[in-house]
């Protein structure tokens, strides 16, 4: 009876010691979390293994993630996958469509999401400055070019095509002016002023015309002259020569010929006038859904897929530099060191709960077997 009792006690004690030893070993992976002291003396095996090696673990995890898990090649492979690209394109198309179909106005969008106040004034000022600078630069670049090379070819051709109409208009206006009372008075005044200091010539002309005024005789002849076809052709040729000559002048010469020293003020004023006529405020207060009606399908179906593909290609091409600049190893290291040890212990135990129990019971089993062999040795010795 004493033999079996001794055998049983030694097996139970061995199993208890084996199980308890493994349980303590598992707990010592994490606990205690901090170093313990008895007076000035440090308690051995404190803190636990993982808290003690926390920094080394963080460094190793960071290197492992960057060198073996999250590598540029692996991410590039995922980016170049056709399925991933299709998913990203569909996602962006959905977001673009949702954005374009919203009732928010551009002014509200800029104020809400970007904090931009007084949008109209900003756009108008920027546009006006840009236009003025562009016109100034264009004039400077065109200073040595001929007018016909600076202006659009259609504009130059159209100007010459309009010259016959200009000639007809000028001649008709001249005839109408001579027929008017004002025109007759001006003609008579001009003739009188011309003959006033001619002396004998005035008397001879007066004898020749009798009691009829010279202006009454000259007026019909002038009107016939203005209406004559030869006059029209002569004036047209003259205007054509002057127009072609003007178009062959260099831009700087033409501006000087027009006597326009305040050209910078003119360009600034023209830029301001153009900008003020632009319907900026109207567009700012129009909902995006209304503005996007004409180009929504093109933007979603054609432009967005191309933009997504170009963006992913650029991202993949610069991925090495991007990952290097992000310092992922350092990020992982900082996150691991900042992670709660209690939470880490809870996660690991919850994942390997059954395995840890088996390790404890395995320790108890081995301890029991060792106790059994010890009891047998004791009995035979």
JOWOBEL-V624375 format. One record per residue. N is the residue number from 0. RES is the residue in one letter. SS is DSSP state (alpha for helix, beta for strand, coil for the rest). Layout:
n=N res=RES ss=SS
n=N res=RES ss=SS
This chain:
n=0 res=X ss=coil
n=1 res=X ss=alpha
n=2 res=X ss=alpha
n=3 res=X ss=alpha
n=4 res=X ss=alpha
n=5 res=X ss=alpha
n=6 res=X ss=alpha
n=7 res=X ss=alpha
n=8 res=X ss=alpha
n=9 res=X ss=alpha
n=10 res=X ss=alpha
n=11 res=X ss=alpha
n=12 res=X ss=alpha
n=13 res=X ss=alpha
n=14 res=X ss=alpha
n=15 res=X ss=alpha
n=16 res=X ss=alpha
n=17 res=X ss=alpha
n=18 res=X ss=alpha
n=19 res=X ss=alpha
n=20 res=X ss=alpha
n=21 res=X ss=alpha
n=22 res=X ss=alpha
n=23 res=X ss=alpha
n=24 res=X ss=alpha
n=25 res=X ss=alpha
n=26 res=X ss=alpha
n=27 res=X ss=coil
n=28 res=X ss=coil
n=29 res=X ss=coil
n=30 res=X ss=coil
n=31 res=X ss=coil
n=32 res=X ss=coil
n=33 res=X ss=coil
n=34 res=X ss=coil
n=35 res=X ss=coil
n=36 res=X ss=beta
n=37 res=X ss=beta
n=38 res=X ss=coil
n=39 res=X ss=coil
n=40 res=X ss=beta
n=41 res=X ss=beta
n=42 res=X ss=coil
n=43 res=X ss=coil
n=44 res=X ss=coil
n=45 res=X ss=coil
n=46 res=X ss=coil
n=47 res=X ss=coil
n=48 res=X ss=alpha
n=49 res=X ss=alpha
n=50 res=X ss=alpha
n=51 res=X ss=alpha
n=52 res=X ss=coil
n=53 res=X ss=alpha
n=54 res=X ss=alpha
n=55 res=X ss=alpha
n=56 res=X ss=alpha
n=57 res=X ss=alpha
n=58 res=X ss=alpha
n=59 res=X ss=alpha
n=60 res=X ss=alpha
n=61 res=X ss=alpha
n=62 res=X ss=alpha
n=63 res=X ss=alpha
n=64 res=X ss=alpha
n=65 res=X ss=alpha
n=66 res=X ss=alpha
n=67 res=X ss=alpha
n=68 res=X ss=alpha
n=69 res=X ss=coil
n=70 res=X ss=coil
n=71 res=X ss=alpha
n=72 res=X ss=alpha
n=73 res=X ss=alpha
n=74 res=X ss=alpha
n=75 res=X ss=alpha
n=76 res=X ss=alpha
n=77 res=X ss=alpha
n=78 res=X ss=alpha
n=79 res=X ss=coil
n=80 res=X ss=coil
n=81 res=X ss=alpha
n=82 res=X ss=alpha
n=83 res=X ss=alpha
n=84 res=X ss=alpha
n=85 res=X ss=alpha
n=86 res=X ss=alpha
n=87 res=X ss=alpha
n=88 res=X ss=alpha
n=89 res=X ss=alpha
n=90 res=X ss=alpha
n=91 res=X ss=alpha
n=92 res=X ss=alpha
n=93 res=X ss=alpha
n=94 res=X ss=alpha
n=95 res=X ss=alpha
n=96 res=X ss=alpha
n=97 res=X ss=alpha
n=98 res=X ss=alpha
n=99 res=X ss=alpha
n=100 res=X ss=coil
n=101 res=X ss=coil
n=102 res=X ss=coil
n=103 res=X ss=coil
n=104 res=X ss=beta
n=105 res=X ss=alpha
n=106 res=X ss=alpha
n=107 res=X ss=alpha
n=108 res=X ss=alpha
n=109 res=X ss=alpha
n=110 res=X ss=alpha
n=111 res=X ss=alpha
n=112 res=X ss=alpha
n=113 res=X ss=alpha
n=114 res=X ss=coil
n=115 res=X ss=coil
n=116 res=X ss=coil
n=117 res=X ss=coil
n=118 res=X ss=alpha
n=119 res=X ss=alpha
n=120 res=X ss=alpha
n=121 res=X ss=alpha
n=122 res=X ss=alpha
n=123 res=X ss=alpha
n=124 res=X ss=alpha
n=125 res=X ss=alpha
n=126 res=X ss=alpha
n=127 res=X ss=alpha
n=128 res=X ss=alpha
n=129 res=X ss=alpha
n=130 res=X ss=alpha
n=131 res=X ss=alpha
n=132 res=X ss=alpha
n=133 res=X ss=alpha
n=134 res=X ss=alpha
n=135 res=X ss=alpha
n=136 res=X ss=alpha
n=137 res=X ss=alpha
n=138 res=X ss=alpha
n=139 res=X ss=alpha
n=140 res=X ss=alpha
n=141 res=X ss=coil
n=142 res=X ss=coil
n=143 res=X ss=coil
n=144 res=X ss=coil
n=145 res=X ss=beta
n=146 res=X ss=alpha
n=147 res=X ss=alpha
n=148 res=X ss=alpha
n=149 res=X ss=alpha
n=150 res=X ss=coil
n=151 res=X ss=coil
n=152 res=X ss=alpha
n=153 res=X ss=alpha
n=154 res=X ss=alpha
n=155 res=X ss=alpha
n=156 res=X ss=alpha
n=157 res=X ss=alpha
n=158 res=X ss=alpha
n=159 res=X ss=alpha
n=160 res=X ss=alpha
n=161 res=X ss=coil
n=162 res=X ss=alpha
n=163 res=X ss=alpha
n=164 res=X ss=alpha
n=165 res=X ss=alpha
n=166 res=X ss=alpha
n=167 res=X ss=alpha
n=168 res=X ss=alpha
n=169 res=X ss=alpha
n=170 res=X ss=alpha
n=171 res=X ss=alpha
n=172 res=X ss=alpha
n=173 res=X ss=alpha
n=174 res=X ss=alpha
n=175 res=X ss=alpha
n=176 res=X ss=alpha
n=177 res=X ss=alpha
n=178 res=X ss=alpha
n=179 res=X ss=coil
n=180 res=X ss=alpha
n=181 res=X ss=alpha
n=182 res=X ss=alpha
n=183 res=X ss=alpha
n=184 res=X ss=alpha
n=185 res=X ss=alpha
n=186 res=X ss=alpha
n=187 res=X ss=alpha
n=188 res=X ss=alpha
n=189 res=X ss=alpha
n=190 res=X ss=alpha
n=191 res=X ss=alpha
n=192 res=X ss=alpha
n=193 res=X ss=alpha
n=194 res=X ss=alpha
n=195 res=X ss=coil
n=196 res=X ss=coil
n=197 res=X ss=coil
n=198 res=X ss=coil
n=199 res=X ss=alpha
n=200 res=X ss=alpha
n=201 res=X ss=alpha
n=202 res=X ss=alpha
n=203 res=X ss=alpha
n=204 res=X ss=alpha
n=205 res=X ss=alpha
n=206 res=X ss=alpha
n=207 res=X ss=alpha
n=208 res=X ss=alpha
n=209 res=X ss=coil
n=210 res=X ss=coil
n=211 res=X ss=coil
n=212 res=X ss=coil
n=213 res=X ss=alpha
n=214 res=X ss=alpha
n=215 res=X ss=alpha
n=216 res=X ss=alpha
n=217 res=X ss=alpha
n=218 res=X ss=alpha
n=219 res=X ss=alpha
n=220 res=X ss=alpha
n=221 res=X ss=alpha
n=222 res=X ss=alpha
n=223 res=X ss=alpha
n=224 res=X ss=alpha
n=225 res=X ss=alpha
n=226 res=X ss=alpha
n=227 res=X ss=coil
n=228 res=X ss=alpha
n=229 res=X ss=alpha
n=230 res=X ss=alpha
n=231 res=X ss=alpha
n=232 res=X ss=alpha
n=233 res=X ss=alpha
n=234 res=X ss=alpha
n=235 res=X ss=alpha
n=236 res=X ss=alpha
n=237 res=X ss=alpha
n=238 res=X ss=alpha
n=239 res=X ss=alpha
n=240 res=X ss=alpha
n=241 res=X ss=alpha
n=242 res=X ss=alpha
n=243 res=X ss=alpha
n=244 res=X ss=alpha
n=245 res=X ss=alpha
n=246 res=X ss=alpha
n=247 res=X ss=coil
n=248 res=X ss=coil
n=249 res=X ss=beta
n=250 res=X ss=alpha
n=251 res=X ss=alpha
n=252 res=X ss=alpha
n=253 res=X ss=alpha
n=254 res=X ss=alpha
n=255 res=X ss=alpha
n=256 res=X ss=alpha
n=257 res=X ss=coil
n=258 res=X ss=coil
n=259 res=X ss=coil
n=260 res=X ss=coil
n=261 res=X ss=coil
n=262 res=X ss=alpha
n=263 res=X ss=alpha
n=264 res=X ss=alpha
n=265 res=X ss=alpha
n=266 res=X ss=alpha
n=267 res=X ss=alpha
n=268 res=X ss=alpha
n=269 res=X ss=alpha
n=270 res=X ss=alpha
n=271 res=X ss=alpha
n=272 res=X ss=alpha
n=273 res=X ss=alpha
n=274 res=X ss=alpha
n=275 res=X ss=alpha
n=276 res=X ss=alpha
n=277 res=X ss=coil
n=278 res=X ss=coil
n=279 res=X ss=alpha
n=280 res=X ss=alpha
n=281 res=X ss=alpha
n=282 res=X ss=alpha
n=283 res=X ss=alpha
n=284 res=X ss=coil
n=285 res=X ss=coil
n=286 res=X ss=beta
n=287 res=X ss=alpha
n=288 res=X ss=alpha
n=289 res=X ss=alpha
n=290 res=X ss=alpha
n=291 res=X ss=coil
n=292 res=X ss=coil
n=293 res=X ss=coil
n=294 res=X ss=coil
n=295 res=X ss=alpha
n=296 res=X ss=alpha
n=297 res=X ss=alpha
n=298 res=X ss=alpha
n=299 res=X ss=alpha
n=300 res=X ss=alpha
n=301 res=X ss=alpha
n=302 res=X ss=alpha
n=303 res=X ss=alpha
n=304 res=X ss=alpha
n=305 res=X ss=alpha
n=306 res=X ss=alpha
n=307 res=X ss=alpha
n=308 res=X ss=alpha
n=309 res=X ss=alpha
n=310 res=X ss=alpha
n=311 res=X ss=alpha
n=312 res=X ss=alpha
n=313 res=X ss=alpha
n=314 res=X ss=alpha
n=315 res=X ss=alpha
n=316 res=X ss=alpha
n=317 res=X ss=coil
n=318 res=X ss=alpha
n=319 res=X ss=alpha
n=320 res=X ss=alpha
n=321 res=X ss=alpha
n=322 res=X ss=alpha
n=323 res=X ss=alpha
n=324 res=X ss=alpha
n=325 res=X ss=alpha
n=326 res=X ss=coil
n=327 res=X ss=alpha
n=328 res=X ss=alpha
n=329 res=X ss=alpha
n=330 res=X ss=alpha
n=331 res=X ss=alpha
n=332 res=X ss=alpha
n=333 res=X ss=alpha
n=334 res=X ss=alpha
n=335 res=X ss=alpha
n=336 res=X ss=alpha
n=337 res=X ss=alpha
n=338 res=X ss=coil
n=339 res=X ss=coil
n=340 res=X ss=alpha
n=341 res=X ss=alpha
n=342 res=X ss=alpha
n=343 res=X ss=alpha
n=344 res=X ss=alpha
n=345 res=X ss=alpha
n=346 res=X ss=alpha
n=347 res=X ss=alpha
n=348 res=X ss=alpha
n=349 res=X ss=alpha
n=350 res=X ss=alpha
n=351 res=X ss=coil
n=352 res=X ss=alpha
n=353 res=X ss=alpha
n=354 res=X ss=alpha
n=355 res=X ss=alpha
n=356 res=X ss=alpha
n=357 res=X ss=alpha
n=358 res=X ss=alpha
n=359 res=X ss=alpha
n=360 res=X ss=alpha
n=361 res=X ss=alpha
n=362 res=X ss=alpha
n=363 res=X ss=alpha
n=364 res=X ss=alpha
n=365 res=X ss=alpha
n=366 res=X ss=alpha
n=367 res=X ss=alpha
n=368 res=X ss=alpha
n=369 res=X ss=alpha
n=370 res=X ss=alpha
n=371 res=X ss=alpha
n=372 res=X ss=alpha
n=373 res=X ss=alpha
n=374 res=X ss=alpha
n=375 res=X ss=alpha
n=376 res=X ss=alpha
n=377 res=X ss=alpha
n=378 res=X ss=alpha
n=379 res=X ss=alpha
n=380 res=X ss=coil
